[in-house]
Amino acid sequence: MPVEYFFPKAFYYKDDLISNEANERLVEAAHSLRREFPLSTRSNLYTTYGSVPDIFARSEFDVLHHALINEISQYLDILETRPGNKYAISDSWVSISSPGNYERMHTHDGSYISGVYYIRTAPGCGDLSFEELSDNLWASARTKPENFNTVRYVPKDRRLILFNSKVPHSVGQNLSSSERIALSFNIIIV
């Protein structure tokens, strides 16, 4: 009996996106942002979300921005985005998660794809988890990838992850003794 699989979700990741030296400059740029904009819009972590409208407008993030352009284009090709469609990074923000911080399940409504670039991580600093909430196969042993309803990515310095903005995701609690620094962004089709 034939079996067909439909409605897949494509997740894209690339390690070592930029050099160690360029990444170290981003660590300092993130700390500089926190000094320049000390008030966070969130109570459970430091973030520039909602206070600094475009992180990539700052020259300190040029190297990362240029590296992202090619990866975003490749991911859009994988998703079979129709030729002629142009995209733009609609918003971007830096988050500095102290030990104990986490991020509840959410989506990025209004965006086409979203991404996160890990600037500084530590073992146990909180995995990025995606979940298919409409799945009702509660009795499945889930031994085959096509039956999985969750996927996790371990944060790693210089790792980029791109994903469909509508896929619910969360970030586990930072159980390390170090800060996790990430730059997140949303992409729209213009």
N, C-alpha and C positions, 0 to 999 in steps of 0.2 A: 504494500500500500504506500503510495507516494506521500511524502510530508513536505510542506513548503513553509518557509519562514518569511514573515513580512513585518514591517514596522521596526526595522532595526534602528539603533541610535549609534552614531559614529562619534567616538571620542578620540582626540588627537593629542599626542604628547611628544615633546622633543626635549631631550636632556642636553646640557652644556650649550645652551642657546648663545650665550656670549662668553667672553673670556673671564677668567677668575678676576683679573685686574679691573675690568669694566664692572663686574658684579660688585666688587668691594667698593667702588665709587657709588654704586646704588645704595649700599648699606648706609654710607655717610649721607647721601641725599635724603634717604628716608628719615634718618635721625634729625637732619636739618629741617625737614618739613615739620616734624613734631615740635621742634623749638620755635619755628616761625608761626605755626598754627597749633598752639597747645591744647585748644579745646576740641574734643572729639564730639561727633554727632551721635555716638553710640556710648552707652554706659558700660558695656562689657568688654570693650577693646578700644584701642586708639585707631581711628581711621580718618582719612581726609574726605571720605564720601560725604557729599553735600556741602563741603566747605571749600575745597579746591576743585574747580570745575574740570580742568584738563591737565592732568599730571604730565602728559606728553608735550605740552606747550613749554615746559621747563627744560632748558638745555641739558641739565644733568641726566635726563632720560632719553636723549637722542639716540645713543647706541642701541638701547633696548628697542626703541620705537622702530628703527630701521630694520633690526633683526626680526621683529614681529611681522612686518609687512609681507615678507616672503612666506612665512609660515601660515599666516591668515589666508593668503591667496591659495596656497596648496590645500588647506582644509576646505575652503569654499569650492575648489575643484572636485575634491573627494565627495562633497555633498551634492555635486552636479548643479551648482548654482548657474543659472542660465547666463550665457555670454551677454555682455552689455550691461549687466547689473553692476553697479559700483557700490562700494561699501565705505563706511566711515566709522571710526572709533567715536562713539557718542559720549561716553564718559569713562573715566579712569580714576582709580584711587589707590592709595597705599594704606595697608592695614598692618599694625604692629600688635601682635597678640602676645600678651604676657602669660606666664604660667597660670593655668586655671581658666583662661579664656576659651571660648568655643563659639560656633555660629550655628544657630538653629536651621532646620530645613527651610529652604526658600527657592524661588525661581527669579529670573530676571525678565519679567514681563516687559514687552515693548521692544526687546532686542531680538536679533536674529541668532547670533552666537555670542558666547561670552568666553572669557579666558582668565587664567591666573598664571602669573610668573612668580616663582618662589625665589626671593632674594636671599633670605637667611632662614635656615631650618635647623632642627636638632632632632635626634631620635625621640619619638613619642610626642612630637609637637602638635599632633592632630591630623589625621588622614582626611582627605577630601572624599566624601562619599556621595554617590549618586544612587537614586532609588526610583524604580518604576512603581508608582503608587496605585496604578490601575490594575495591577497584577492580582489575580485571585487564586493562584495555584498553590495554596497553602499546604497541600499534601505532597508537593513535589520534593524529591530528594535534592534537586538542583545540582546534579553532578556534571551537566553539560552546559557550556557557556550560553547556548541559545535558550536555556531555561532560567538563567540567573535573573534576579530582579534587583540586585544591588551590585555595585562595583566600587572599589576603593582605590585611590591613588595615594601613595606615601609621598609626602612632601620631600623634595630634594633640592638643594641649592642649584640654581640655574635651570630648573625644570619649568617648561611651559606646558599648560594643559588648555585645550580648546574644546568647547562642548556646546550643544544645543541649549540655548538660554531657557527653554521651557522645561528642561529636565530638573526635577527637584534634587537639591543637593544640600549638604551640610558639612561643617568642619568639626571634627572631633575635638574634645577638650585638650588643651595644651598641657600634657602631663610631664613635660620636660622642665628643666630649671632655666631655660633660655627663652628669649623672645623669638617668635616666628614673624618674619617680615615678608609680605607678599604684595604684589601689585596686580590688581584686578581691573578688568575692562569689559565693556560691552561693544558689540558691533551691530550696526544697523545697515540695511540696504537703502541706498538713497536714490 
